[in-house]
Amino acid sequence: MVTTTYQVQGMTCGHCVSAVSAEVGAIPGVDEVQVDLASGQVTVSSEQPLDPAAVRAAVDEAGYELVAA
């Protein structure tokens, strides 16, 4: 199990949390997504390390910006 925390910019409400959770959670191998709205941190647990480009694409698809991993 691998846990990685990402910084996401632009989330302001519960809908934002749901959108990011759904898109990142759809990446193959992702087991769990936890979003802390106040800090903008998204913690992802996965079977193996995730491709950063896949995480960035999922966050972009949700309408937000991945700042840092």
All heavy atoms as TSV, in Angstrom:
chain	resi	resn	atom	element	x	y	z
A	1	MET	N	N	0.848	-1.180	0.000
A	1	MET	CA	C	0.000	0.000	0.000
A	1	MET	C	C	0.894	1.244	0.000
A	1	MET	O	O	1.842	1.344	0.758
A	1	MET	CB	C	-0.891	-0.014	1.237
A	1	MET	CG	C	-1.863	1.130	1.297
A	1	MET	SD	S	-3.213	1.075	0.133
A	1	MET	CE	C	-4.158	-0.283	0.755
A	2	VAL	N	N	0.569	2.177	-0.887
A	2	VAL	CA	C	1.304	3.429	-1.018
A	2	VAL	C	C	0.345	4.578	-0.714
A	2	VAL	O	O	-0.771	4.598	-1.227
A	2	VAL	CB	C	1.859	3.596	-2.454
A	2	VAL	CG1	C	2.562	4.919	-2.612
A	2	VAL	CG2	C	2.768	2.439	-2.812
A	3	THR	N	N	0.771	5.526	0.117
A	3	THR	CA	C	-0.036	6.698	0.418
A	3	THR	C	C	0.730	7.940	-0.020
A	3	THR	O	O	1.885	8.122	0.363
A	3	THR	CB	C	-0.355	6.778	1.922
A	3	THR	OG1	O	-1.054	5.587	2.300
A	3	THR	CG2	C	-1.228	7.983	2.229
A	4	THR	N	N	0.081	8.769	-0.833
A	4	THR	CA	C	0.698	9.988	-1.350
A	4	THR	C	C	-0.246	11.156	-1.108
A	4	THR	O	O	-1.454	11.016	-1.284
A	4	THR	CB	C	0.983	9.858	-2.858
A	4	THR	OG1	O	1.696	8.651	-3.106
A	4	THR	CG2	C	1.798	11.031	-3.364
A	5	THR	N	N	0.311	12.297	-0.719
A	5	THR	CA	C	-0.493	13.493	-0.500
A	5	THR	C	C	-0.168	14.515	-1.578
A	5	THR	O	O	1.003	14.776	-1.874
A	5	THR	CB	C	-0.227	14.081	0.898
A	5	THR	OG1	O	-0.562	13.098	1.876
A	5	THR	CG2	C	-1.078	15.329	1.132
A	6	TYR	N	N	-1.223	15.060	-2.161
A	6	TYR	CA	C	-1.107	16.059	-3.221
A	6	TYR	C	C	-1.735	17.366	-2.741
A	6	TYR	O	O	-2.671	17.351	-1.941
A	6	TYR	CB	C	-1.851	15.589	-4.477
A	6	TYR	CG	C	-1.356	14.278	-5.005
A	6	TYR	CD1	C	-1.930	13.080	-4.593
A	6	TYR	CD2	C	-0.310	14.216	-5.925
A	6	TYR	CE1	C	-1.470	11.862	-5.075
A	6	TYR	CE2	C	0.156	13.003	-6.408
A	6	TYR	CZ	C	-0.425	11.832	-5.983
A	6	TYR	OH	O	0.031	10.625	-6.457
A	7	GLN	N	N	-1.249	18.469	-3.262
A	7	GLN	CA	C	-1.825	19.779	-2.971
A	7	GLN	C	C	-2.651	20.199	-4.179
A	7	GLN	O	O	-2.141	20.244	-5.299
A	7	GLN	CB	C	-0.715	20.799	-2.700
A	7	GLN	CG	C	-1.207	22.128	-2.193
A	7	GLN	CD	C	-1.793	22.031	-0.795
A	7	GLN	OE1	O	-1.292	21.293	0.052
A	7	GLN	NE2	N	-2.858	22.768	-0.549
A	8	VAL	N	N	-3.933	20.489	-3.942
A	8	VAL	CA	C	-4.840	20.866	-5.021
A	8	VAL	C	C	-5.369	22.270	-4.748
A	8	VAL	O	O	-5.783	22.586	-3.636
A	8	VAL	CB	C	-6.002	19.850	-5.139
A	8	VAL	CG1	C	-7.010	20.293	-6.188
A	8	VAL	CG2	C	-5.452	18.468	-5.485
A	9	GLN	N	N	-5.361	23.082	-5.784
A	9	GLN	CA	C	-5.777	24.477	-5.659
A	9	GLN	C	C	-7.150	24.680	-6.298
A	9	GLN	O	O	-7.450	24.090	-7.337
A	9	GLN	CB	C	-4.758	25.359	-6.370
A	9	GLN	CG	C	-4.867	26.828	-6.089
A	9	GLN	CD	C	-3.667	27.564	-6.658
A	9	GLN	OE1	O	-3.261	27.306	-7.784
A	9	GLN	NE2	N	-3.090	28.456	-5.871
A	10	GLY	N	N	-7.976	25.505	-5.654
A	10	GLY	CA	C	-9.248	25.895	-6.244
A	10	GLY	C	C	-10.473	25.264	-5.612
A	10	GLY	O	O	-11.592	25.632	-5.960
A	11	MET	N	N	-10.298	24.335	-4.694
A	11	MET	CA	C	-11.450	23.694	-4.046
A	11	MET	C	C	-12.014	24.633	-2.980
A	11	MET	O	O	-11.269	25.150	-2.162
A	11	MET	CB	C	-11.051	22.363	-3.406
A	11	MET	CG	C	-10.548	21.332	-4.374
A	11	MET	SD	S	-10.214	19.734	-3.588
A	11	MET	CE	C	-8.954	20.150	-2.400
A	12	THR	N	N	-13.356	24.827	-3.006
A	12	THR	CA	C	-13.958	25.764	-2.064
A	12	THR	C	C	-15.184	25.213	-1.339
A	12	THR	O	O	-15.692	25.872	-0.435
A	12	THR	CB	C	-14.383	27.055	-2.787
A	12	THR	OG1	O	-15.319	26.709	-3.819
A	12	THR	CG2	C	-13.190	27.777	-3.393
A	13	CYS	N	N	-15.669	24.024	-1.733
A	13	CYS	CA	C	-16.925	23.544	-1.142
A	13	CYS	C	C	-17.003	22.012	-1.193
A	13	CYS	O	O	-16.123	21.347	-1.720
A	13	CYS	CB	C	-18.118	24.142	-1.880
A	13	CYS	SG	S	-18.228	23.613	-3.609
A	14	GLY	N	N	-18.096	21.501	-0.666
A	14	GLY	CA	C	-18.310	20.060	-0.650
A	14	GLY	C	C	-18.402	19.455	-2.037
A	14	GLY	O	O	-17.981	18.321	-2.263
A	15	HIS	N	N	-18.957	20.207	-2.983
A	15	HIS	CA	C	-19.040	19.701	-4.361
A	15	HIS	C	C	-17.628	19.514	-4.920
A	15	HIS	O	O	-17.350	18.548	-5.631
A	15	HIS	CB	C	-19.838	20.652	-5.226
A	15	HIS	CG	C	-19.845	20.295	-6.683
A	15	HIS	ND1	N	-19.142	19.270	-7.219
A	15	HIS	CD2	C	-20.502	20.842	-7.730
A	15	HIS	CE1	C	-19.335	19.200	-8.525
A	15	HIS	NE2	N	-20.160	20.152	-8.851
A	16	CYS	N	N	-16.737	20.446	-4.606
A	16	CYS	CA	C	-15.346	20.338	-5.041
A	16	CYS	C	C	-14.718	19.047	-4.520
A	16	CYS	O	O	-14.044	18.325	-5.253
A	16	CYS	CB	C	-14.540	21.525	-4.513
A	16	CYS	SG	S	-15.123	23.151	-4.991
A	17	VAL	N	N	-14.952	18.775	-3.247
A	17	VAL	CA	C	-14.422	17.560	-2.610
A	17	VAL	C	C	-14.960	16.325	-3.335
A	17	VAL	O	O	-14.202	15.405	-3.661
A	17	VAL	CB	C	-14.786	17.521	-1.115
A	17	VAL	CG1	C	-14.452	16.175	-0.507
A	17	VAL	CG2	C	-14.084	18.644	-0.368
A	18	SER	N	N	-16.247	16.317	-3.621
A	18	SER	CA	C	-16.863	15.177	-4.306
A	18	SER	C	C	-16.290	14.985	-5.704
A	18	SER	O	O	-16.007	13.860	-6.120
A	18	SER	CB	C	-18.375	15.362	-4.403
A	18	SER	OG	O	-18.955	15.378	-3.127
A	19	ALA	N	N	-16.129	16.085	-6.434
A	19	ALA	CA	C	-15.614	15.999	-7.803
A	19	ALA	C	C	-14.192	15.453	-7.834
A	19	ALA	O	O	-13.872	14.557	-8.627
A	19	ALA	CB	C	-15.670	17.377	-8.463
A	20	VAL	N	N	-13.334	15.977	-6.966
A	20	VAL	CA	C	-11.948	15.517	-6.930
A	20	VAL	C	C	-11.889	14.064	-6.464
A	20	VAL	O	O	-11.172	13.240	-7.047
A	20	VAL	CB	C	-11.080	16.433	-6.029
A	20	VAL	CG1	C	-9.701	15.829	-5.787
A	20	VAL	CG2	C	-10.959	17.815	-6.661
A	21	SER	N	N	-12.661	13.724	-5.446
A	21	SER	CA	C	-12.676	12.345	-4.936
A	21	SER	C	C	-13.108	11.371	-6.015
A	21	SER	O	O	-12.509	10.299	-6.177
A	21	SER	CB	C	-13.624	12.229	-3.741
A	21	SER	OG	O	-13.154	12.988	-2.664
A	22	ALA	N	N	-14.140	11.722	-6.782
A	22	ALA	CA	C	-14.648	10.830	-7.824
A	22	ALA	C	C	-13.627	10.641	-8.942
A	22	ALA	O	O	-13.381	9.508	-9.382
A	22	ALA	CB	C	-15.956	11.377	-8.390
A	23	GLU	N	N	-13.033	11.723	-9.415
A	23	GLU	CA	C	-12.086	11.630	-10.530
A	23	GLU	C	C	-10.804	10.900	-10.127
A	23	GLU	O	O	-10.336	10.029	-10.847
A	23	GLU	CB	C	-11.753	13.025	-11.081
A	23	GLU	CG	C	-12.892	13.687	-11.802
A	23	GLU	CD	C	-13.310	12.980	-13.084
A	23	GLU	OE1	O	-12.512	12.234	-13.681
A	23	GLU	OE2	O	-14.475	13.186	-13.483
A	24	VAL	N	N	-10.240	11.258	-8.981
A	24	VAL	CA	C	-9.002	10.597	-8.534
A	24	VAL	C	C	-9.298	9.148	-8.159
A	24	VAL	O	O	-8.514	8.242	-8.455
A	24	VAL	CB	C	-8.348	11.374	-7.370
A	24	VAL	CG1	C	-7.149	10.618	-6.809
A	24	VAL	CG2	C	-7.929	12.768	-7.832
A	25	GLY	N	N	-10.462	8.914	-7.549
A	25	GLY	CA	C	-10.844	7.552	-7.174
A	25	GLY	C	C	-11.043	6.629	-8.357
A	25	GLY	O	O	-10.986	5.406	-8.217
A	26	ALA	N	N	-11.263	7.194	-9.553
A	26	ALA	CA	C	-11.465	6.385	-10.757
A	26	ALA	C	C	-10.152	5.931	-11.396
A	26	ALA	O	O	-10.161	5.103	-12.314
A	26	ALA	CB	C	-12.286	7.176	-11.775
A	27	ILE	N	N	-9.026	6.430	-10.909
A	27	ILE	CA	C	-7.729	5.994	-11.436
A	27	ILE	C	C	-7.517	4.533	-11.045
A	27	ILE	O	O	-7.682	4.174	-9.875
A	27	ILE	CB	C	-6.581	6.865	-10.872
A	27	ILE	CG1	C	-6.753	8.324	-11.283
A	27	ILE	CG2	C	-5.231	6.330	-11.341
A	27	ILE	CD1	C	-5.783	9.265	-10.594
A	28	PRO	N	N	-7.163	3.679	-12.009
A	28	PRO	CA	C	-6.935	2.261	-11.677
A	28	PRO	C	C	-5.890	2.089	-10.578
A	28	PRO	O	O	-4.844	2.736	-10.598
A	28	PRO	CB	C	-6.420	1.668	-12.998
A	28	PRO	CG	C	-6.979	2.573	-14.050
A	28	PRO	CD	C	-6.984	3.956	-13.428
A	29	GLY	N	N	-6.217	1.267	-9.594
A	29	GLY	CA	C	-5.300	0.981	-8.492
A	29	GLY	C	C	-5.551	1.803	-7.246
A	29	GLY	O	O	-4.994	1.509	-6.196
A	30	VAL	N	N	-6.379	2.858	-7.345
A	30	VAL	CA	C	-6.656	3.700	-6.190
A	30	VAL	C	C	-7.627	2.980	-5.263
A	30	VAL	O	O	-8.682	2.506	-5.685
A	30	VAL	CB	C	-7.232	5.073	-6.611
A	30	VAL	CG1	C	-7.732	5.847	-5.394
A	30	VAL	CG2	C	-6.177	5.877	-7.346
A	31	ASP	N	N	-7.258	2.900	-3.979
A	31	ASP	CA	C	-8.097	2.244	-2.976
A	31	ASP	C	C	-8.928	3.248	-2.186
A	31	ASP	O	O	-10.056	2.980	-1.822
A	31	ASP	CB	C	-7.238	1.434	-1.999
A	31	ASP	CG	C	-6.588	0.243	-2.663
A	31	ASP	OD1	O	-7.227	-0.401	-3.515
A	31	ASP	OD2	O	-5.427	-0.044	-2.327
A	32	GLU	N	N	-8.341	4.421	-1.893
A	32	GLU	CA	C	-9.029	5.393	-1.049
A	32	GLU	C	C	-8.540	6.800	-1.370
A	32	GLU	O	O	-7.364	7.003	-1.667
A	32	GLU	CB	C	-8.752	5.088	0.426
A	32	GLU	CG	C	-9.472	5.993	1.388
A	32	GLU	CD	C	-9.178	5.670	2.846
A	32	GLU	OE1	O	-8.272	4.863	3.127
A	32	GLU	OE2	O	-9.860	6.237	3.705
A	33	VAL	N	N	-9.473	7.757	-1.311
A	33	VAL	CA	C	-9.143	9.168	-1.507
A	33	VAL	C	C	-9.714	9.946	-0.329
A	33	VAL	O	O	-10.898	9.813	-0.019
A	33	VAL	CB	C	-9.744	9.715	-2.822
A	33	VAL	CG1	C	-9.402	11.192	-2.987
A	33	VAL	CG2	C	-9.272	8.905	-4.018
A	34	GLN	N	N	-8.876	10.746	0.323
A	34	GLN	CA	C	-9.332	11.611	1.412
A	34	GLN	C	C	-8.971	13.046	1.041
A	34	GLN	O	O	-7.826	13.323	0.691
A	34	GLN	CB	C	-8.662	11.234	2.729
A	34	GLN	CG	C	-9.047	9.862	3.219
A	34	GLN	CD	C	-8.371	9.516	4.534
A	34	GLN	OE1	O	-7.363	10.087	4.899
A	34	GLN	NE2	N	-8.942	8.568	5.253
A	35	VAL	N	N	-9.972	13.931	1.097
A	35	VAL	CA	C	-9.762	15.326	0.734
A	35	VAL	C	C	-9.972	16.203	1.963
A	35	VAL	O	O	-10.994	16.114	2.628
A	35	VAL	CB	C	-10.736	15.753	-0.382
A	35	VAL	CG1	C	-10.522	17.217	-0.737
A	35	VAL	CG2	C	-10.566	14.869	-1.621
A	36	ASP	N	N	-8.980	17.039	2.258
A	36	ASP	CA	C	-9.085	18.022	3.338
A	36	ASP	C	C	-9.311	19.377	2.674
A	36	ASP	O	O	-8.375	19.978	2.125
A	36	ASP	CB	C	-7.812	18.026	4.178
A	36	ASP	CG	C	-7.893	18.998	5.352
A	36	ASP	OD1	O	-8.717	19.943	5.303
A	36	ASP	OD2	O	-7.142	18.817	6.311
A	37	LEU	N	N	-10.549	19.827	2.674
A	37	LEU	CA	C	-10.920	21.063	1.993
A	37	LEU	C	C	-10.157	22.263	2.542
A	37	LEU	O	O	-9.690	23.118	1.779
A	37	LEU	CB	C	-12.434	21.286	2.113
A	37	LEU	CG	C	-13.008	22.507	1.411
A	37	LEU	CD1	C	-12.733	22.447	-0.075
A	37	LEU	CD2	C	-14.499	22.603	1.685
A	38	ALA	N	N	-10.005	22.340	3.847
A	38	ALA	CA	C	-9.365	23.503	4.473
A	38	ALA	C	C	-7.921	23.685	4.013
A	38	ALA	O	O	-7.481	24.803	3.741
A	38	ALA	CB	C	-9.425	23.378	5.989
A	39	SER	N	N	-7.187	22.594	3.905
A	39	SER	CA	C	-5.775	22.688	3.534
A	39	SER	C	C	-5.542	22.483	2.039
A	39	SER	O	O	-4.460	22.777	1.534
A	39	SER	CB	C	-4.957	21.651	4.304
A	39	SER	OG	O	-5.289	20.338	3.857
A	40	GLY	N	N	-6.542	21.936	1.339
A	40	GLY	CA	C	-6.384	21.634	-0.079
A	40	GLY	C	C	-5.593	20.363	-0.333
A	40	GLY	O	O	-5.169	20.102	-1.445
A	41	GLN	N	N	-5.410	19.564	0.709
A	41	GLN	CA	C	-4.631	18.341	0.551
A	41	GLN	C	C	-5.521	17.162	0.178
A	41	GLN	O	O	-6.602	16.985	0.744
A	41	GLN	CB	C	-3.862	18.020	1.828
A	41	GLN	CG	C	-2.771	19.023	2.094
A	41	GLN	CD	C	-1.875	18.614	3.244
A	41	GLN	OE1	O	-2.300	17.915	4.151
A	41	GLN	NE2	N	-0.640	19.055	3.203
A	42	VAL	N	N	-5.031	16.391	-0.785
A	42	VAL	CA	C	-5.717	15.181	-1.233
A	42	VAL	C	C	-4.769	14.017	-0.971
A	42	VAL	O	O	-3.671	13.970	-1.531
A	42	VAL	CB	C	-6.067	15.264	-2.736
A	42	VAL	CG1	C	-6.730	13.988	-3.202
A	42	VAL	CG2	C	-6.970	16.472	-3.000
A	43	THR	N	N	-5.186	13.109	-0.096
A	43	THR	CA	C	-4.364	11.951	0.249
A	43	THR	C	C	-4.940	10.727	-0.449
A	43	THR	O	O	-6.130	10.433	-0.310
A	43	THR	CB	C	-4.329	11.749	1.768
A	43	THR	OG1	O	-3.828	12.954	2.376
A	43	THR	CG2	C	-3.421	10.586	2.145
A	44	VAL	N	N	-4.078	10.054	-1.198
A	44	VAL	CA	C	-4.505	8.921	-2.015
A	44	VAL	C	C	-3.758	7.672	-1.569
A	44	VAL	O	O	-2.531	7.664	-1.493
A	44	VAL	CB	C	-4.226	9.192	-3.510
A	44	VAL	CG1	C	-4.705	8.025	-4.367
A	44	VAL	CG2	C	-4.862	10.496	-3.961
A	45	SER	N	N	-4.524	6.609	-1.288
A	45	SER	CA	C	-3.938	5.301	-0.993
A	45	SER	C	C	-4.141	4.427	-2.216
A	45	SER	O	O	-5.252	4.356	-2.759
A	45	SER	CB	C	-4.618	4.669	0.215
A	45	SER	OG	O	-4.412	5.466	1.363
A	46	SER	N	N	-3.067	3.771	-2.635
A	46	SER	CA	C	-3.129	2.946	-3.841
A	46	SER	C	C	-2.278	1.699	-3.680
A	46	SER	O	O	-1.432	1.622	-2.787
A	46	SER	CB	C	-2.655	3.749	-5.058
A	46	SER	OG	O	-1.353	4.251	-4.846
A	47	GLU	N	N	-2.532	0.748	-4.561
A	47	GLU	CA	C	-1.797	-0.514	-4.515
A	47	GLU	C	C	-0.330	-0.311	-4.862
A	47	GLU	O	O	0.548	-0.944	-4.291
A	47	GLU	CB	C	-2.431	-1.503	-5.499
A	47	GLU	CG	C	-3.867	-1.842	-5.141
A	47	GLU	CD	C	-4.600	-2.530	-6.277
A	47	GLU	OE1	O	-3.967	-2.890	-7.295
A	47	GLU	OE2	O	-5.820	-2.703	-6.147
A	48	GLN	N	N	-0.064	0.570	-5.842
A	48	GLN	CA	C	1.290	0.867	-6.294
A	48	GLN	C	C	1.402	2.370	-6.501
A	48	GLN	O	O	0.378	3.056	-6.585
A	48	GLN	CB	C	1.576	0.141	-7.609
A	48	GLN	CG	C	1.511	-1.364	-7.487
A	48	GLN	CD	C	1.770	-2.045	-8.825
A	48	GLN	OE1	O	2.127	-1.412	-9.800
A	48	GLN	NE2	N	1.587	-3.351	-8.862
A	49	PRO	N	N	2.621	2.891	-6.605
A	49	PRO	CA	C	2.758	4.332	-6.872
A	49	PRO	C	C	1.989	4.710	-8.139
A	49	PRO	O	O	2.006	3.977	-9.131
A	49	PRO	CB	C	4.267	4.515	-7.069
A	49	PRO	CG	C	4.883	3.390	-6.309
A	49	PRO	CD	C	3.923	2.230	-6.463
A	50	LEU	N	N	1.314	5.851	-8.083
A	50	LEU	CA	C	0.519	6.310	-9.222
A	50	LEU	C	C	1.360	7.168	-10.153
A	50	LEU	O	O	2.294	7.841	-9.729
A	50	LEU	CB	C	-0.672	7.133	-8.729
A	50	LEU	CG	C	-1.672	6.399	-7.858
A	50	LEU	CD1	C	-2.717	7.378	-7.337
A	50	LEU	CD2	C	-2.338	5.265	-8.630
A	51	ASP	N	N	0.996	7.152	-11.422
A	51	ASP	CA	C	1.620	8.011	-12.415
A	51	ASP	C	C	1.174	9.448	-12.125
A	51	ASP	O	O	-0.033	9.738	-12.148
A	51	ASP	CB	C	1.159	7.571	-13.808
A	51	ASP	CG	C	1.714	8.446	-14.916
A	51	ASP	OD1	O	2.468	9.404	-14.628
A	51	ASP	OD2	O	1.393	8.165	-16.084
A	52	PRO	N	N	2.101	10.349	-11.832
A	52	PRO	CA	C	1.717	11.735	-11.533
A	52	PRO	C	C	0.876	12.371	-12.643
A	52	PRO	O	O	0.007	13.191	-12.368
A	52	PRO	CB	C	3.055	12.458	-11.365
A	52	PRO	CG	C	4.021	11.383	-10.996
A	52	PRO	CD	C	3.545	10.140	-11.715
A	53	ALA	N	N	1.132	11.991	-13.896
A	53	ALA	CA	C	0.361	12.539	-15.009
A	53	ALA	C	C	-1.100	12.109	-14.923
A	53	ALA	O	O	-2.007	12.882	-15.260
A	53	ALA	CB	C	0.965	12.103	-16.342
A	54	ALA	N	N	-1.355	10.893	-14.440
A	54	ALA	CA	C	-2.727	10.406	-14.293
A	54	ALA	C	C	-3.449	11.174	-13.192
A	54	ALA	O	O	-4.628	11.523	-13.335
A	54	ALA	CB	C	-2.733	8.910	-13.995
A	55	VAL	N	N	-2.746	11.447	-12.106
A	55	VAL	CA	C	-3.346	12.205	-11.002
A	55	VAL	C	C	-3.628	13.632	-11.462
A	55	VAL	O	O	-4.715	14.170	-11.234
A	55	VAL	CB	C	-2.430	12.195	-9.755
A	55	VAL	CG1	C	-3.024	13.057	-8.653
A	55	VAL	CG2	C	-2.215	10.762	-9.275
A	56	ARG	N	N	-2.674	14.237	-12.155
A	56	ARG	CA	C	-2.852	15.602	-12.660
A	56	ARG	C	C	-4.047	15.662	-13.618
A	56	ARG	O	O	-4.879	16.569	-13.537
A	56	ARG	CB	C	-1.585	16.088	-13.365
A	56	ARG	CG	C	-1.692	17.532	-13.859
A	56	ARG	CD	C	-0.357	18.048	-14.399
A	56	ARG	NE	N	0.718	17.989	-13.439
A	56	ARG	CZ	C	0.915	18.880	-12.466
A	56	ARG	NH1	N	0.088	19.898	-12.329
A	56	ARG	NH2	N	1.931	18.766	-11.642
A	57	ALA	N	N	-4.154	14.675	-14.506
A	57	ALA	CA	C	-5.265	14.646	-15.466
A	57	ALA	C	C	-6.602	14.496	-14.754
A	57	ALA	O	O	-7.592	15.139	-15.138
A	57	ALA	CB	C	-5.054	13.504	-16.463
A	58	ALA	N	N	-6.659	13.679	-13.703
A	58	ALA	CA	C	-7.905	13.484	-12.962
A	58	ALA	C	C	-8.317	14.766	-12.244
A	58	ALA	O	O	-9.491	15.152	-12.258
A	58	ALA	CB	C	-7.747	12.340	-11.957
A	59	VAL	N	N	-7.351	15.441	-11.627
A	59	VAL	CA	C	-7.639	16.695	-10.938
A	59	VAL	C	C	-8.075	17.764	-11.946
A	59	VAL	O	O	-9.031	18.504	-11.709
A	59	VAL	CB	C	-6.417	17.167	-10.112
A	59	VAL	CG1	C	-6.618	18.576	-9.562
A	59	VAL	CG2	C	-6.156	16.186	-8.967
A	60	ASP	N	N	-7.407	17.806	-13.094
A	60	ASP	CA	C	-7.794	18.749	-14.154
A	60	ASP	C	C	-9.214	18.474	-14.629
A	60	ASP	O	O	-10.002	19.395	-14.841
A	60	ASP	CB	C	-6.841	18.664	-15.347
A	60	ASP	CG	C	-5.476	19.298	-15.077
A	60	ASP	OD1	O	-5.331	20.016	-14.066
A	60	ASP	OD2	O	-4.560	19.058	-15.881
A	61	GLU	N	N	-9.540	17.200	-14.810
A	61	GLU	CA	C	-10.878	16.809	-15.270
A	61	GLU	C	C	-11.953	17.251	-14.271
A	61	GLU	O	O	-13.067	17.609	-14.663
A	61	GLU	CB	C	-10.931	15.282	-15.475
A	61	GLU	CG	C	-12.247	14.772	-16.000
A	61	GLU	CD	C	-12.594	15.239	-17.407
A	61	GLU	OE1	O	-11.669	15.511	-18.200
A	61	GLU	OE2	O	-13.789	15.336	-17.718
A	62	ALA	N	N	-11.600	17.241	-12.998
A	62	ALA	CA	C	-12.548	17.690	-11.961
A	62	ALA	C	C	-12.671	19.209	-11.945
A	62	ALA	O	O	-13.590	19.748	-11.323
A	62	ALA	CB	C	-12.085	17.182	-10.592
A	63	GLY	N	N	-11.744	19.906	-12.621
A	63	GLY	CA	C	-11.832	21.351	-12.708
A	63	GLY	C	C	-10.914	22.104	-11.757
A	63	GLY	O	O	-11.113	23.289	-11.501
A	64	TYR	N	N	-9.873	21.433	-11.267
A	64	TYR	CA	C	-8.990	22.046	-10.287
A	64	TYR	C	C	-7.543	21.880	-10.737
A	64	TYR	O	O	-7.271	21.231	-11.735
A	64	TYR	CB	C	-9.226	21.440	-8.895
A	64	TYR	CG	C	-10.688	21.550	-8.550
A	64	TYR	CD1	C	-11.558	20.483	-8.763
A	64	TYR	CD2	C	-11.224	22.753	-8.115
A	64	TYR	CE1	C	-12.907	20.609	-8.532
A	64	TYR	CE2	C	-12.579	22.895	-7.891
A	64	TYR	CZ	C	-13.416	21.816	-8.095
A	64	TYR	OH	O	-14.758	21.952	-7.876
A	65	GLU	N	N	-6.613	22.431	-9.971
A	65	GLU	CA	C	-5.211	22.407	-10.359
A	65	GLU	C	C	-4.368	21.675	-9.323
A	65	GLU	O	O	-4.417	21.994	-8.135
A	65	GLU	CB	C	-4.696	23.844	-10.508
A	65	GLU	CG	C	-3.252	23.924	-10.939
A	65	GLU	CD	C	-2.741	25.357	-11.021
A	65	GLU	OE1	O	-3.537	26.303	-10.854
A	65	GLU	OE2	O	-1.537	25.511	-11.245
A	66	LEU	N	N	-3.601	20.705	-9.804
A	66	LEU	CA	C	-2.641	20.008	-8.946
A	66	LEU	C	C	-1.420	20.895	-8.804
A	66	LEU	O	O	-0.772	21.232	-9.799
A	66	LEU	CB	C	-2.276	18.655	-9.556
A	66	LEU	CG	C	-1.318	17.798	-8.751
A	66	LEU	CD1	C	-1.984	17.355	-7.445
A	66	LEU	CD2	C	-0.896	16.576	-9.553
A	67	VAL	N	N	-1.127	21.305	-7.575
A	67	VAL	CA	C	-0.016	22.220	-7.334
A	67	VAL	C	C	1.266	21.439	-7.064
A	67	VAL	O	O	2.305	21.743	-7.622
A	67	VAL	CB	C	-0.327	23.163	-6.144
A	67	VAL	CG1	C	0.842	24.083	-5.866
A	67	VAL	CG2	C	-1.580	23.965	-6.435
A	68	ALA	N	N	1.189	20.434	-6.200
A	68	ALA	CA	C	2.388	19.696	-5.824
A	68	ALA	C	C	2.012	18.319	-5.295
A	68	ALA	O	O	0.913	18.100	-4.811
A	68	ALA	CB	C	3.166	20.450	-4.757
A	69	ALA	N	N	2.959	17.405	-5.441
A	69	ALA	CA	C	2.777	16.048	-4.909
A	69	ALA	C	C	3.636	15.885	-3.681
A	69	ALA	O	O	4.619	16.550	-3.511
A	69	ALA	CB	C	3.156	15.016	-5.948
